[in-house]
Amino acid sequence: MFSFLIQNAHLCDFNHKILLPIIQHINNKTNNHLSNS
């Protein structure tokens, strides 16, 4: 159970550090593209 919590925390950290910036970057690109067209 405790190891699962550690894995879960690591996963959240991974999501926050890597996935969120990528998603935000894609959103920005999409918004810019929509604004320009």
PDBQT receptor file of N, H, CA, C and O in Angstrom, charges set to zero:
ATOM      1  N   MET A   1       0.836  -1.203   0.000  1.00  0.00    +0.000 N 
ATOM      2  CA  MET A   1       0.000   0.000   0.000  1.00  0.00    +0.000 C 
ATOM      3  C   MET A   1       0.872   1.255   0.000  1.00  0.00    +0.000 C 
ATOM      4  O   MET A   1       0.643   2.190  -0.767  1.00  0.00    +0.000 OA
ATOM      5  N   PHE A   2       1.874   1.253   0.874  1.00  0.00    +0.000 N 
ATOM      6  H   PHE A   2       2.060   0.493   1.497  1.00  0.00    +0.000 HD
ATOM      7  CA  PHE A   2       2.747   2.423   0.981  1.00  0.00    +0.000 C 
ATOM      8  C   PHE A   2       3.531   2.635  -0.312  1.00  0.00    +0.000 C 
ATOM      9  O   PHE A   2       3.717   3.767  -0.758  1.00  0.00    +0.000 OA
ATOM     10  N   SER A   3       3.983   1.544  -0.901  1.00  0.00    +0.000 N 
ATOM     11  H   SER A   3       3.832   0.624  -0.539  1.00  0.00    +0.000 HD
ATOM     12  CA  SER A   3       4.731   1.662  -2.159  1.00  0.00    +0.000 C 
ATOM     13  C   SER A   3       3.833   2.200  -3.264  1.00  0.00    +0.000 C 
ATOM     14  O   SER A   3       4.288   2.927  -4.148  1.00  0.00    +0.000 OA
ATOM     15  N   PHE A   4       2.553   1.838  -3.209  1.00  0.00    +0.000 N 
ATOM     16  H   PHE A   4       2.183   1.247  -2.492  1.00  0.00    +0.000 HD
ATOM     17  CA  PHE A   4       1.610   2.360  -4.192  1.00  0.00    +0.000 C 
ATOM     18  C   PHE A   4       1.486   3.871  -4.049  1.00  0.00    +0.000 C 
ATOM     19  O   PHE A   4       1.432   4.588  -5.049  1.00  0.00    +0.000 OA
ATOM     20  N   LEU A   5       1.441   4.358  -2.814  1.00  0.00    +0.000 N 
ATOM     21  H   LEU A   5       1.485   3.776  -2.002  1.00  0.00    +0.000 HD
ATOM     22  CA  LEU A   5       1.339   5.796  -2.578  1.00  0.00    +0.000 C 
ATOM     23  C   LEU A   5       2.566   6.509  -3.123  1.00  0.00    +0.000 C 
ATOM     24  O   LEU A   5       2.458   7.585  -3.710  1.00  0.00    +0.000 OA
ATOM     25  N   ILE A   6       3.731   5.906  -2.929  1.00  0.00    +0.000 N 
ATOM     26  H   ILE A   6       3.820   5.032  -2.453  1.00  0.00    +0.000 HD
ATOM     27  CA  ILE A   6       4.968   6.507  -3.439  1.00  0.00    +0.000 C 
ATOM     28  C   ILE A   6       4.926   6.544  -4.967  1.00  0.00    +0.000 C 
ATOM     29  O   ILE A   6       5.270   7.558  -5.575  1.00  0.00    +0.000 OA
ATOM     30  N   GLN A   7       4.509   5.449  -5.580  1.00  0.00    +0.000 N 
ATOM     31  H   GLN A   7       4.230   4.626  -5.086  1.00  0.00    +0.000 HD
ATOM     32  CA  GLN A   7       4.405   5.409  -7.043  1.00  0.00    +0.000 C 
ATOM     33  C   GLN A   7       3.418   6.456  -7.533  1.00  0.00    +0.000 C 
ATOM     34  O   GLN A   7       3.656   7.134  -8.533  1.00  0.00    +0.000 OA
ATOM     35  N   ASN A   8       2.319   6.579  -6.822  1.00  0.00    +0.000 N 
ATOM     36  H   ASN A   8       2.126   6.029  -6.010  1.00  0.00    +0.000 HD
ATOM     37  CA  ASN A   8       1.284   7.524  -7.203  1.00  0.00    +0.000 C 
ATOM     38  C   ASN A   8       1.814   8.951  -7.129  1.00  0.00    +0.000 C 
ATOM     39  O   ASN A   8       1.572   9.755  -8.029  1.00  0.00    +0.000 OA
ATOM     40  N   ALA A   9       2.531   9.260  -6.063  1.00  0.00    +0.000 N 
ATOM     41  H   ALA A   9       2.727   8.607  -5.332  1.00  0.00    +0.000 HD
ATOM     42  CA  ALA A   9       3.104  10.595  -5.897  1.00  0.00    +0.000 C 
ATOM     43  C   ALA A   9       4.103  10.865  -7.020  1.00  0.00    +0.000 C 
ATOM     44  O   ALA A   9       4.147  11.968  -7.566  1.00  0.00    +0.000 OA
ATOM     45  N   HIS A  10       4.894   9.866  -7.359  1.00  0.00    +0.000 N 
ATOM     46  H   HIS A  10       4.857   8.970  -6.915  1.00  0.00    +0.000 HD
ATOM     47  CA  HIS A  10       5.873  10.015  -8.435  1.00  0.00    +0.000 C 
ATOM     48  C   HIS A  10       5.160  10.267  -9.757  1.00  0.00    +0.000 C 
ATOM     49  O   HIS A  10       5.613  11.074 -10.569  1.00  0.00    +0.000 OA
ATOM     50  N   LEU A  11       4.056   9.582  -9.968  1.00  0.00    +0.000 N 
ATOM     51  H   LEU A  11       3.688   8.926  -9.309  1.00  0.00    +0.000 HD
ATOM     52  CA  LEU A  11       3.286   9.743 -11.191  1.00  0.00    +0.000 C 
ATOM     53  C   LEU A  11       2.703  11.148 -11.276  1.00  0.00    +0.000 C 
ATOM     54  O   LEU A  11       2.722  11.772 -12.338  1.00  0.00    +0.000 OA
ATOM     55  N   CYS A  12       2.187  11.643 -10.156  1.00  0.00    +0.000 N 
ATOM     56  H   CYS A  12       2.172  11.137  -9.294  1.00  0.00    +0.000 HD
ATOM     57  CA  CYS A  12       1.642  13.003 -10.132  1.00  0.00    +0.000 C 
ATOM     58  C   CYS A  12       2.743  14.004 -10.450  1.00  0.00    +0.000 C 
ATOM     59  O   CYS A  12       2.526  14.957 -11.198  1.00  0.00    +0.000 OA
ATOM     60  N   ASP A  13       3.919  13.789  -9.885  1.00  0.00    +0.000 N 
ATOM     61  H   ASP A  13       4.096  13.014  -9.277  1.00  0.00    +0.000 HD
ATOM     62  CA  ASP A  13       5.053  14.674 -10.125  1.00  0.00    +0.000 C 
ATOM     63  C   ASP A  13       5.428  14.639 -11.600  1.00  0.00    +0.000 C 
ATOM     64  O   ASP A  13       5.707  15.676 -12.202  1.00  0.00    +0.000 OA
ATOM     65  N   PHE A  14       5.434  13.448 -12.175  1.00  0.00    +0.000 N 
ATOM     66  H   PHE A  14       5.208  12.606 -11.685  1.00  0.00    +0.000 HD
ATOM     67  CA  PHE A  14       5.738  13.282 -13.594  1.00  0.00    +0.000 C 
ATOM     68  C   PHE A  14       4.720  14.036 -14.442  1.00  0.00    +0.000 C 
ATOM     69  O   PHE A  14       5.084  14.755 -15.373  1.00  0.00    +0.000 OA
ATOM     70  N   ASN A  15       3.446  13.867 -14.111  1.00  0.00    +0.000 N 
ATOM     71  H   ASN A  15       3.150  13.283 -13.355  1.00  0.00    +0.000 HD
ATOM     72  CA  ASN A  15       2.390  14.555 -14.855  1.00  0.00    +0.000 C 
ATOM     73  C   ASN A  15       2.570  16.053 -14.773  1.00  0.00    +0.000 C 
ATOM     74  O   ASN A  15       2.443  16.762 -15.772  1.00  0.00    +0.000 OA
ATOM     75  N   HIS A  16       2.869  16.533 -13.567  1.00  0.00    +0.000 N 
ATOM     76  H   HIS A  16       2.973  15.957 -12.757  1.00  0.00    +0.000 HD
ATOM     77  CA  HIS A  16       2.959  17.975 -13.355  1.00  0.00    +0.000 C 
ATOM     78  C   HIS A  16       4.164  18.565 -14.078  1.00  0.00    +0.000 C 
ATOM     79  O   HIS A  16       4.088  19.665 -14.627  1.00  0.00    +0.000 OA
ATOM     80  N   LYS A  17       5.278  17.830 -14.077  1.00  0.00    +0.000 N 
ATOM     81  H   LYS A  17       5.339  16.937 -13.631  1.00  0.00    +0.000 HD
ATOM     82  CA  LYS A  17       6.514  18.380 -14.649  1.00  0.00    +0.000 C 
ATOM     83  C   LYS A  17       6.587  18.216 -16.163  1.00  0.00    +0.000 C 
ATOM     84  O   LYS A  17       7.193  19.039 -16.849  1.00  0.00    +0.000 OA
ATOM     85  N   ILE A  18       5.971  17.156 -16.685  1.00  0.00    +0.000 N 
ATOM     86  H   ILE A  18       5.478  16.488 -16.128  1.00  0.00    +0.000 HD
ATOM     87  CA  ILE A  18       6.172  16.829 -18.096  1.00  0.00    +0.000 C 
ATOM     88  C   ILE A  18       4.901  16.947 -18.917  1.00  0.00    +0.000 C 
ATOM     89  O   ILE A  18       4.895  17.607 -19.957  1.00  0.00    +0.000 OA
ATOM     90  N   LEU A  19       3.823  16.317 -18.465  1.00  0.00    +0.000 N 
ATOM     91  H   LEU A  19       3.828  15.781 -17.621  1.00  0.00    +0.000 HD
ATOM     92  CA  LEU A  19       2.606  16.323 -19.282  1.00  0.00    +0.000 C 
ATOM     93  C   LEU A  19       1.937  17.682 -19.320  1.00  0.00    +0.000 C 
ATOM     94  O   LEU A  19       1.503  18.121 -20.385  1.00  0.00    +0.000 OA
ATOM     95  N   LEU A  20       1.843  18.364 -18.175  1.00  0.00    +0.000 N 
ATOM     96  H   LEU A  20       2.196  18.006 -17.310  1.00  0.00    +0.000 HD
ATOM     97  CA  LEU A  20       1.159  19.654 -18.159  1.00  0.00    +0.000 C 
ATOM     98  C   LEU A  20       1.814  20.675 -19.075  1.00  0.00    +0.000 C 
ATOM     99  O   LEU A  20       1.109  21.314 -19.856  1.00  0.00    +0.000 OA
ATOM    100  N   PRO A  21       3.127  20.858 -19.018  1.00  0.00    +0.000 N 
ATOM    101  CA  PRO A  21       3.764  21.809 -19.938  1.00  0.00    +0.000 C 
ATOM    102  C   PRO A  21       3.522  21.456 -21.400  1.00  0.00    +0.000 C 
ATOM    103  O   PRO A  21       3.322  22.346 -22.227  1.00  0.00    +0.000 OA
ATOM    104  N   ILE A  22       3.538  20.164 -21.725  1.00  0.00    +0.000 N 
ATOM    105  H   ILE A  22       3.701  19.441 -21.053  1.00  0.00    +0.000 HD
ATOM    106  CA  ILE A  22       3.297  19.749 -23.109  1.00  0.00    +0.000 C 
ATOM    107  C   ILE A  22       1.878  20.107 -23.521  1.00  0.00    +0.000 C 
ATOM    108  O   ILE A  22       1.654  20.633 -24.611  1.00  0.00    +0.000 OA
ATOM    109  N   ILE A  23       0.921  19.818 -22.642  1.00  0.00    +0.000 N 
ATOM    110  H   ILE A  23       1.103  19.391 -21.757  1.00  0.00    +0.000 HD
ATOM    111  CA  ILE A  23      -0.484  20.121 -22.948  1.00  0.00    +0.000 C 
ATOM    112  C   ILE A  23      -0.675  21.623 -23.106  1.00  0.00    +0.000 C 
ATOM    113  O   ILE A  23      -1.360  22.072 -24.025  1.00  0.00    +0.000 OA
ATOM    114  N   GLN A  24      -0.072  22.396 -22.215  1.00  0.00    +0.000 N 
ATOM    115  H   GLN A  24       0.484  22.032 -21.468  1.00  0.00    +0.000 HD
ATOM    116  CA  GLN A  24      -0.196  23.852 -22.297  1.00  0.00    +0.000 C 
ATOM    117  C   GLN A  24       0.428  24.362 -23.590  1.00  0.00    +0.000 C 
ATOM    118  O   GLN A  24      -0.111  25.261 -24.234  1.00  0.00    +0.000 OA
ATOM    119  N   HIS A  25       1.560  23.787 -23.964  1.00  0.00    +0.000 N 
ATOM    120  H   HIS A  25       1.998  23.057 -23.441  1.00  0.00    +0.000 HD
ATOM    121  CA  HIS A  25       2.238  24.190 -25.196  1.00  0.00    +0.000 C 
ATOM    122  C   HIS A  25       1.345  23.911 -26.407  1.00  0.00    +0.000 C 
ATOM    123  O   HIS A  25       1.222  24.745 -27.304  1.00  0.00    +0.000 OA
ATOM    124  N   ILE A  26       0.728  22.736 -26.421  1.00  0.00    +0.000 N 
ATOM    125  H   ILE A  26       0.828  22.059 -25.693  1.00  0.00    +0.000 HD
ATOM    126  CA  ILE A  26      -0.174  22.378 -27.529  1.00  0.00    +0.000 C 
ATOM    127  C   ILE A  26      -1.374  23.312 -27.544  1.00  0.00    +0.000 C 
ATOM    128  O   ILE A  26      -1.801  23.762 -28.608  1.00  0.00    +0.000 OA
ATOM    129  N   ASN A  27      -1.917  23.603 -26.371  1.00  0.00    +0.000 N 
ATOM    130  H   ASN A  27      -1.570  23.238 -25.507  1.00  0.00    +0.000 HD
ATOM    131  CA  ASN A  27      -3.062  24.511 -26.293  1.00  0.00    +0.000 C 
ATOM    132  C   ASN A  27      -2.694  25.888 -26.832  1.00  0.00    +0.000 C 
ATOM    133  O   ASN A  27      -3.469  26.497 -27.570  1.00  0.00    +0.000 OA
ATOM    134  N   ASN A  28      -1.523  26.375 -26.467  1.00  0.00    +0.000 N 
ATOM    135  H   ASN A  28      -0.894  25.881 -25.867  1.00  0.00    +0.000 HD
ATOM    136  CA  ASN A  28      -1.074  27.681 -26.947  1.00  0.00    +0.000 C 
ATOM    137  C   ASN A  28      -0.950  27.681 -28.465  1.00  0.00    +0.000 C 
ATOM    138  O   ASN A  28      -1.393  28.618 -29.129  1.00  0.00    +0.000 OA
ATOM    139  N   LYS A  29      -0.348  26.629 -29.012  1.00  0.00    +0.000 N 
ATOM    140  H   LYS A  29       0.012  25.867 -28.473  1.00  0.00    +0.000 HD
ATOM    141  CA  LYS A  29      -0.190  26.524 -30.459  1.00  0.00    +0.000 C 
ATOM    142  C   LYS A  29      -1.559  26.506 -31.138  1.00  0.00    +0.000 C 
ATOM    143  O   LYS A  29      -1.769  27.177 -32.148  1.00  0.00    +0.000 OA
ATOM    144  N   THR A  30      -2.479  25.738 -30.578  1.00  0.00    +0.000 N 
ATOM    145  H   THR A  30      -2.308  25.192 -29.757  1.00  0.00    +0.000 HD
ATOM    146  CA  THR A  30      -3.824  25.633 -31.152  1.00  0.00    +0.000 C 
ATOM    147  C   THR A  30      -4.529  26.976 -31.089  1.00  0.00    +0.000 C 
ATOM    148  O   THR A  30      -5.160  27.395 -32.059  1.00  0.00    +0.000 OA
ATOM    149  N   ASN A  31      -4.426  27.652 -29.954  1.00  0.00    +0.000 N 
ATOM    150  H   ASN A  31      -3.913  27.311 -29.166  1.00  0.00    +0.000 HD
ATOM    151  CA  ASN A  31      -5.078  28.950 -29.802  1.00  0.00    +0.000 C 
ATOM    152  C   ASN A  31      -4.502  29.962 -30.777  1.00  0.00    +0.000 C 
ATOM    153  O   ASN A  31      -5.248  30.730 -31.385  1.00  0.00    +0.000 OA
ATOM    154  N   ASN A  32      -3.191  29.973 -30.931  1.00  0.00    +0.000 N 
ATOM    155  H   ASN A  32      -2.586  29.349 -30.437  1.00  0.00    +0.000 HD
ATOM    156  CA  ASN A  32      -2.557  30.897 -31.867  1.00  0.00    +0.000 C 
ATOM    157  C   ASN A  32      -3.019  30.615 -33.288  1.00  0.00    +0.000 C 
ATOM    158  O   ASN A  32      -3.295  31.534 -34.059  1.00  0.00    +0.000 OA
ATOM    159  N   HIS A  33      -3.098  29.348 -33.622  1.00  0.00    +0.000 N 
ATOM    160  H   HIS A  33      -2.874  28.601 -32.996  1.00  0.00    +0.000 HD
ATOM    161  CA  HIS A  33      -3.515  28.957 -34.969  1.00  0.00    +0.000 C 
ATOM    162  C   HIS A  33      -4.951  29.401 -35.229  1.00  0.00    +0.000 C 
ATOM    163  O   HIS A  33      -5.269  29.896 -36.310  1.00  0.00    +0.000 OA
ATOM    164  N   LEU A  34      -5.814  29.220 -34.233  1.00  0.00    +0.000 N 
ATOM    165  H   LEU A  34      -5.555  28.817 -33.355  1.00  0.00    +0.000 HD
ATOM    166  CA  LEU A  34      -7.216  29.604 -34.395  1.00  0.00    +0.000 C 
ATOM    167  C   LEU A  34      -7.346  31.118 -34.489  1.00  0.00    +0.000 C 
ATOM    168  O   LEU A  34      -8.167  31.632 -35.249  1.00  0.00    +0.000 OA
ATOM    169  N   SER A  35      -6.532  31.828 -33.715  1.00  0.00    +0.000 N 
ATOM    170  H   SER A  35      -5.865  31.411 -33.099  1.00  0.00    +0.000 HD
ATOM    171  CA  SER A  35      -6.608  33.290 -33.727  1.00  0.00    +0.000 C 
ATOM    172  C   SER A  35      -6.147  33.849 -35.069  1.00  0.00    +0.000 C 
ATOM    173  O   SER A  35      -6.704  34.829 -35.565  1.00  0.00    +0.000 OA
ATOM    174  N   ASN A  36      -5.132  33.224 -35.651  1.00  0.00    +0.000 N 
ATOM    175  H   ASN A  36      -4.680  32.428 -35.249  1.00  0.00    +0.000 HD
ATOM    176  CA  ASN A  36      -4.567  33.733 -36.896  1.00  0.00    +0.000 C 
ATOM    177  C   ASN A  36      -5.454  33.458 -38.100  1.00  0.00    +0.000 C 
ATOM    178  O   ASN A  36      -5.460  34.236 -39.054  1.00  0.00    +0.000 OA
ATOM    179  N   SER A  37      -6.198  32.368 -38.066  1.00  0.00    +0.000 N 
ATOM    180  H   SER A  37      -6.193  31.737 -37.290  1.00  0.00    +0.000 HD
ATOM    181  CA  SER A  37      -6.973  31.994 -39.248  1.00  0.00    +0.000 C 
ATOM    182  C   SER A  37      -8.257  32.806 -39.371  1.00  0.00    +0.000 C 
ATOM    183  O   SER A  37      -9.023  32.611 -40.315  1.00  0.00    +0.000 OA
TER     184      SER A  37
